[in-house]
């Protein structure tokens, strides 16, 4: 799932509309594998981290569930490192790398 340029800044108002979509994807993806492409996202905060965690948790409870993130900006990478979530979720520089890893 790729977030477009309109999601450059994932502040609370923009996130409200996106939360249900992300959680629905986690519940209905078949197979239960999601690559979250944040190539167009420059900023996110704790509210988005909570949504990602909920998404990952729903996937994690499904048989064969896999989740990873790709295309992180320097700032977003730092946020995941500071929160140690980079140790929970695999991250990749781009979508092709993520898909290759998940398919192997």
Protein Blocks (a to p, Z undefined) as FASTA:
>chain_A
ZZdfklmpacfklmmmmmmmmmmmmmmgccdbddddfklpmbdcfklmmmmmmmmmmmmm
pghiacddehiafklmmmmmmnommmmpccdfbfklmmmmmmZZ
